[in-house]
């Protein structure tokens, strides 16, 4: 395995512009310029702009779908068309990420995603855009984005010094937070002025900037060994490489335990996403929902900034346990009373914790997984953990409508018991679900802490 500090991995950028010098200045640590961190920051900046552009386009198109179909089912179909392909394609993408140049995978993936966006634009301008072809090209674009995301995560390990991985992971989280905060406001404002065609042009401009950033720098790459396809055949070889991620994790039970922990966390977050809107609308107006959502999303930005400046220097697993405990506590507070101020504070703190947990998890995997197999390991982790999100979307709504909402009506079975604490009526069944989710999160955190392979993960498993 190559050392991150060896001469083979110290790639020099091909340009010396004032922008790069500015980035170098702000990426220095303790008076010493970190060249690889400078390269990472430049790529990160391009990815931030590109992600804001693509999320703005996606949000605008989702509004278009709902306005032209007035169907919640078709609206949900568009969401699933961008979620499911990423889960299915991840194991395959991981093999290619470990086989090929990660830099060129990012470049090709961004370019192909741009072609999908151009196709959707052409269909819209020509009047031929329909929900089915929008879902089709969104699914294709999401598949390319999966390649890009895995390549970006794997390259970060080699681009950034080990002591800076916490900050780099937090910067990746804040990239998502910035897009979540800005894209809804930009989409609604631009729809009224430049409409969808103008939004897409802005999206393509941001994508072009991200591609330029990738073309101007060199990535450190790792030499990997692959199975001899002449002896066992291409399909057998490819299948063996797909299973490398699973086999690698099986040999390290602490990392498997962490995947289970992430999956439970994702399930709770998915339930939060599915249930927040109906819960808030049970005690606040549509305008109030918008304000609460914006404040909550800003929590992701604050949490990411905390990790950037703090750097996560302590034991990452302790950060995860500590954060998951408080995540459960804030879920309980969110459902305790139908008060906008209480829910706003609780949801803000929930969103503040999410990037801290995600950042700590990413640092552990980047440190403990060998760089030459990170694409496949990260792909397996992504397929498993992200699979819990659509599951939570499907289960949460059904449980709310069929079980918990009737339970907490004035004449429901829970009105005389738990209803005396959290209240009864419309929305209080969903509130009870938040309380249960929070309690479960706290209990599961204690159970996970008792598992020694997970608790001692950073001590027992050496850095790669």
C-alpha positions in Angstrom: 0.0 0.0 0.0 1.3 3.4 -0.9 1.9 6.0 1.8 -0.2 9.1 1.3 3.0 11.2 1.9 5.2 9.3 -0.6 6.5 11.1 -3.6 4.4 8.9 -6.0 1.2 10.5 -4.6 2.3 14.1 -4.4 0.8 15.4 -7.6 1.3 19.0 -8.6 -1.5 21.1 -10.1 -1.0 22.3 -13.6 -1.8 25.9 -13.0 -0.7 28.7 -10.8 -3.6 31.2 -10.9 -4.4 33.7 -8.2 -7.4 31.6 -7.3 -5.2 28.6 -6.5 -2.9 30.8 -4.5 -5.9 32.1 -2.5 -7.0 28.5 -1.9 -3.5 27.6 -0.8 -3.5 30.3 1.8 -6.7 29.3 3.4 -5.8 25.6 3.4 -2.5 26.0 5.2 -2.2 24.5 8.6 0.2 25.8 11.3 1.9 28.0 8.7 2.7 25.2 6.2 1.0 25.0 2.8 -0.8 21.7 2.2 -0.8 21.3 -1.6 -3.2 18.3 -1.6 -5.7 20.1 0.6 -5.6 23.0 -1.8 -6.5 20.7 -4.7 -9.3 19.2 -2.7 -10.7 22.6 -1.9 -10.7 23.6 -5.5 -12.5 20.4 -6.6 -14.9 20.8 -3.6 -15.8 24.4 -4.7 -16.6 23.2 -8.2 -18.7 20.4 -6.8 -20.7 22.7 -4.6 -21.7 24.9 -7.5 -22.6 21.9 -9.6 -24.6 20.3 -6.9 -26.6 23.5 -6.2 -27.3 23.8 -9.9 -28.4 20.1 -10.3 -30.6 20.2 -7.1 -32.2 23.5 -8.3 -33.1 21.8 -11.6 -34.4 18.7 -9.8 -36.6 20.8 -7.5 -38.0 22.8 -10.4 -38.8 19.7 -12.3 -40.5 18.1 -9.3 -42.7 21.2 -9.1 -43.4 20.9 -12.8 -44.5 17.3 -12.3 -46.9 18.0 -9.5 -48.4 21.1 -11.2 -49.0 19.2 -14.5 -50.2 15.9 -13.0 -51.6 16.9 -9.6 -50.7 13.4 -8.5 -48.8 12.6 -5.4 -48.1 9.1 -6.8 -46.3 10.4 -9.9 -44.5 12.9 -7.7 -43.2 10.1 -5.5 -42.3 8.1 -8.6 -39.9 10.9 -9.6 -38.3 10.7 -6.2 -37.9 6.9 -6.4 -36.4 7.2 -9.9 -33.5 9.2 -8.5 -33.2 7.1 -5.3 -33.4 3.4 -6.4 -30.9 3.5 -9.3 -28.2 4.7 -6.9 -28.9 1.7 -4.6 -28.9 -0.8 -7.4 -25.9 0.5 -9.3 -23.6 1.1 -6.3 -22.0 -2.4 -6.2 -21.2 -2.2 -9.9 -19.9 1.4 -9.7 -17.6 0.4 -6.9 -15.7 -2.1 -9.0 -15.1 0.5 -11.8 -14.1 3.2 -9.2 -11.3 0.8 -7.9 -10.3 -0.3 -11.4 -10.1 3.1 -13.3 -8.9 6.6 -12.7 -11.2 8.2 -10.1 -10.6 11.6 -11.6 -11.7 10.6 -15.1 -14.7 8.7 -13.6 -15.8 12.0 -12.1 -15.2 13.9 -15.3 -17.1 11.3 -17.5 -19.9 11.0 -15.0 -20.5 14.7 -14.8 -20.4 15.0 -18.6 -23.0 12.2 -19.1 -25.2 13.7 -16.3 -25.0 17.0 -18.3 -26.1 15.2 -21.4 -29.2 13.8 -19.6 -30.0 17.3 -18.4 -29.7 18.6 -22.0 -32.0 15.8 -23.3 -34.7 16.8 -20.7 -34.4 20.4 -21.7 -34.8 19.5 -25.4 -37.9 17.5 -24.5 -39.3 20.3 -22.5 -38.7 23.0 -25.1 -40.2 20.8 -27.9 -43.3 20.1 -25.7 -42.6 16.3 -25.5 -41.6 16.1 -21.9 -43.7 13.5 -20.0 -43.4 12.0 -16.6 -42.2 8.7 -17.9 -39.3 10.0 -19.9 -38.4 12.5 -17.1 -38.2 9.6 -14.7 -36.1 7.6 -17.2 -33.5 10.3 -17.8 -33.5 11.2 -14.1 -32.7 7.5 -13.3 -29.9 7.5 -15.8 -28.5 10.8 -14.4 -28.7 9.4 -10.9 -26.7 6.3 -12.0 -23.9 8.5 -13.3 -24.0 10.5 -10.1 -23.5 7.3 -8.1 -20.2 6.7 -10.0 -19.2 10.4 -9.4 -20.0 10.2 -5.6 -18.1 7.0 -5.0 -15.1 8.3 -7.0 -15.1 11.6 -5.1 -15.3 9.8 -1.7 -12.5 7.4 -2.5 -10.2 10.1 -4.0 -10.6 12.3 -0.9 -8.7 9.7 1.1 -5.6 10.2 -1.0 -6.1 13.9 -1.7 -6.2 14.9 2.0 -3.8 14.3 4.8 -5.1 11.9 7.4 -5.3 14.5 10.1 -7.5 16.6 7.8 -10.0 13.9 6.9 -12.4 15.2 9.5 -12.5 18.6 7.9 -12.7 17.2 4.4 -15.6 15.0 5.4 -17.4 17.9 7.0 -16.8 20.0 3.8 -18.5 17.2 1.9 -21.5 17.4 4.2 -21.7 21.1 4.0 -21.8 20.8 0.2 -25.0 18.9 0.6 -26.4 21.3 3.2 -25.7 24.3 1.0 -27.6 22.7 -1.9 -30.5 21.7 0.4 -30.8 25.3 1.7 -30.4 27.2 -1.6 -32.0 24.9 -4.2 -35.7 25.3 -3.1 -35.4 29.1 -2.9 -33.5 29.4 -6.2 -35.9 27.1 -8.0 -39.1 29.0 -6.9 -37.5 32.4 -7.7 -36.1 31.3 -11.1 -39.2 29.6 -12.2 -41.0 32.9 -12.0 -38.3 34.7 -14.1 -36.3 32.5 -16.4 -38.4 29.3 -16.1 -37.2 25.8 -16.5 -35.1 26.4 -19.6 -33.2 29.2 -17.9 -32.7 27.1 -14.8 -31.2 24.3 -16.9 -28.8 26.7 -18.5 -27.6 27.8 -15.1 -27.2 24.1 -14.1 -25.1 23.4 -17.2 -22.9 26.5 -16.5 -22.2 25.3 -12.9 -21.5 21.8 -14.3 -19.0 23.2 -16.8 -17.2 25.0 -14.0 -16.9 21.7 -12.0 -15.5 20.0 -15.1 -12.9 22.7 -15.6 -11.8 22.3 -12.0 -11.4 18.5 -12.5 -9.5 19.0 -15.8 -7.1 21.5 -14.3 -5.8 19.3 -11.5 -4.2 15.8 -11.1 -5.5 13.1 -8.8 -3.3 10.8 -6.9 -4.2 7.3 -7.9 -3.5 3.9 -6.4 -2.3 0.9 -8.3 -4.7 -2.0 -7.8 -4.6 -5.6 -8.7 -7.5 -7.3 -10.4 -8.5 -10.9 -10.9 -7.1 -12.7 -14.0 -10.2 -12.7 -16.3 -8.5 -15.1 -18.7 -8.5 -17.9 -16.2 -12.0 -17.6 -14.8 -13.9 -15.5 -17.3 -15.0 -11.8 -17.3 -18.4 -12.3 -15.5 -16.9 -14.5 -12.8 -14.1 -12.0 -12.3 -16.5 -9.1 -12.2 -18.7 -10.9 -9.7 -15.7 -11.6 -7.5 -14.7 -8.0 -7.5 -18.3 -7.0 -6.6 -18.1 -9.2 -3.5 -14.8 -7.9 -2.4 -16.5 -5.1 -0.5 -18.7 -7.6 1.4 -15.8 -10.0 2.1 -13.6 -7.1 3.3 -16.3 -6.0 5.8 -17.1 -9.5 7.0 -13.5 -9.8 8.1 -13.9 -6.7 10.1 -17.0 -7.1 12.3 -16.6 -3.6 13.8 -17.2 -2.0 10.3 -20.2 -4.3 9.8 -21.6 -3.1 13.1 -21.1 0.5 12.0 -23.1 -0.2 8.8 -26.0 -1.5 10.8 -25.8 1.6 13.0 -25.8 3.8 9.9 -28.8 1.9 8.5 -30.9 2.4 11.6 -30.0 6.1 11.6 -31.0 6.4 7.9 -34.3 4.8 8.6 -35.0 7.3 11.3 -33.9 10.2 9.0 -36.1 8.9 6.2 -39.1 8.7 8.6 -38.4 12.3 9.6 -38.4 13.4 6.0 -41.6 11.6 5.3 -43.5 12.8 8.4 -42.2 16.3 9.1 -44.5 18.1 6.5 -47.8 16.5 7.7 -46.8 16.9 11.4 -45.9 20.6 11.0 -49.1 21.4 8.9 -51.2 20.0 11.8 -50.2 23.0 14.0 -48.7 25.6 11.6 -49.5 27.2 8.2 -47.8 26.5 4.9 -45.7 29.7 5.4 -44.8 28.4 8.8 -43.7 25.1 7.3 -41.4 27.0 4.9 -39.8 28.9 7.7 -39.3 25.8 9.8 -37.8 23.9 6.9 -35.3 26.7 6.1 -34.3 26.9 9.8 -33.9 23.2 10.0 -31.8 23.0 6.8 -29.5 25.7 8.2 -28.8 23.3 11.0 -26.9 21.1 8.5 -24.8 24.0 7.5 -24.0 24.8 11.2 -23.2 21.2 12.0 -20.9 21.0 9.0 -19.1 24.2 9.9 -18.7 22.9 13.5 -16.9 19.9 12.2 -14.7 21.9 9.7 -13.4 24.2 12.5 -13.3 21.6 15.2 -11.9 18.9 12.8 -13.3 16.0 14.8 -10.0 15.4 16.6 -11.5 13.1 19.3 -12.4 9.5 18.8 -14.9 9.3 16.0 -16.9 6.4 17.4 -17.5 8.4 20.6 -18.8 11.3 18.5 -21.2 8.9 16.8 -22.5 7.4 20.1 -22.8 10.8 21.7 -24.6 12.3 18.7 -27.0 9.4 18.2 -28.1 9.7 21.9 -28.9 13.4 21.4 -30.5 12.7 18.1 -33.0 10.4 19.8 -33.6 13.0 22.5 -34.4 15.7 20.0 -36.8 13.3 18.2 -38.7 12.9 21.5 -38.8 16.7 22.0 -40.1 17.3 18.4 -43.2 15.2 19.1 -43.8 16.1 22.7 -46.1 19.1 22.2 -47.7 20.8 19.1 -45.6 24.0 19.5 -43.9 25.5 16.5 -41.0 26.9 18.5 -40.4 23.5 20.2 -40.4 21.7 16.9 -38.3 24.3 15.1 -35.6 24.1 17.8 -35.7 20.3 17.9 -35.6 19.9 14.1 -32.7 22.4 13.8 -30.7 20.3 16.3 -31.6 17.1 14.5 -30.2 18.5 11.2 -27.2 19.9 13.1 -26.3 16.5 14.3 -26.7 14.7 11.0 -23.5 16.0 9.3 -21.6 15.5 12.5 -22.5 11.8 12.5 -22.0 11.4 8.8 -18.6 13.1 9.0 -17.4 10.9 11.8 -18.6 7.8 10.0 -16.8 8.8 6.8 -13.6 9.5 8.6 -13.6 6.0 10.2 -14.1 4.3 6.8 -11.5 6.5 5.1 -8.9 5.6 7.8 -9.7 1.9 8.2 -10.4 0.8 4.7 -7.5 0.3 2.3 -7.6 2.9 -0.5 -7.4 0.3 -3.3 -10.8 -1.2 -2.2 -12.6 1.8 -1.0 -14.7 2.1 -4.1 -16.2 -1.4 -3.6 -16.5 -1.1 0.2 -18.1 2.3 0.0 -20.4 1.0 -2.7 -21.6 -1.9 -0.6 -22.0 0.4 2.4 -24.1 2.8 0.3 -26.3 0.1 -1.2 -27.2 -1.3 2.3 -27.6 2.0 4.2 -29.4 3.9 1.4 -31.7 1.0 0.9 -33.3 1.9 4.2 -34.4 5.3 3.0 -37.1 4.2 0.5 -38.1 1.5 3.0 -38.8 4.2 5.6 -40.7 6.3 3.1 -43.1 3.4 2.4 -43.5 2.3 6.0 -43.8 5.6 7.7 -46.7 6.9 5.7 -48.7 3.6 6.1 -48.1 3.4 9.9 -49.1 7.0 10.3 -52.4 6.7 8.3 -53.4 3.2 9.3 -52.2 2.9 12.9 -50.9 6.0 14.8 -53.3 8.7 13.6 -56.5 6.7 14.4 -54.8 5.8 17.8 -54.4 9.4 18.8 -57.8 10.8 17.8 -60.1 12.1 20.5 -61.9 8.7 20.5 -58.8 6.6 19.9 -57.3 4.1 22.3 -54.3 6.3 23.1 -56.3 9.5 23.9 -56.7 8.7 27.6 -53.1 7.6 28.2 -50.2 9.1 26.1 -52.7 11.6 24.8 -52.7 13.3 28.2 -49.0 14.2 27.6 -48.6 14.9 23.8 -52.2 15.8 23.0 -54.9 14.3 20.8 -56.2 15.1 17.4 -54.9 15.5 13.9 -51.1 15.1 13.7 -50.6 13.7 17.2 -50.3 10.1 16.0 -47.3 11.3 13.9 -46.0 13.1 17.0 -46.2 9.8 18.9 -44.1 8.2 16.1 -41.4 10.8 16.7 -41.4 10.0 20.4 -41.1 6.3 19.6 -38.4 6.9 17.1 -36.4 9.0 19.6 -36.8 6.4 22.3 -35.7 3.6 20.0 -32.7 5.7 18.9 -31.6 6.1 22.5 -32.0 2.5 23.4 -30.3 1.3 20.2 -27.3 3.6 21.0 -26.9 1.9 24.4 -27.1 -1.5 22.8 -24.6 -0.6 20.1 -22.2 0.7 22.8 -22.3 -2.7 24.5 -21.0 -4.3 21.4 -17.2 -4.3 22.0 -16.2 -4.7 18.3 -18.0 -1.4 17.5 -17.0 0.4 20.7 -13.3 -0.5 20.3 -13.3 -0.2 16.5 -10.7 2.5 16.3 -8.4 0.7 18.7 -8.6 -2.8 17.3 -8.5 -2.0 13.6 -5.3 -0.3 12.4 -5.4 2.6 10.0 -5.0 1.5 6.4 
